[in-house]
Amino acid sequence: MANIRSQIKRNRQTIKRQARNKAVRSELRTRTKKADAAIIEGGEQTEEAIRLAVKRIDKAGAKRVIHKNQAANRKSRLMKRANRAAAAAAADA
């Protein structure tokens, strides 16, 4: 346990930030999984799920929960999966 007041405060801040970052990362993974499921399903909610996932990825990158390049990579991979599924659906139709 820290004895210095500034370190005690720093520990409190770290705990708060860890909790907030964990919540953001958790929601990020949830939205991405829902978007992937919607892409595979191919329903009407696919575009909405992708939009919400991209929004959360952008927000996490902006708030530095994840690195901005990591946010770009995640968005790129998500859109690549969506475009492949759309192309496959168009080829089947």
Buried (B, 14 or more C-beta within 10 A) or exposed (E): EEEEEEEEEEEEEEEEEEEEBEEBBEBBEEBBEBBBEBBEEEEEBBEEBBEBBBEBBBBBBEEEBBEEEEBEEBBEEBBEBBEEBEEEEEEEE
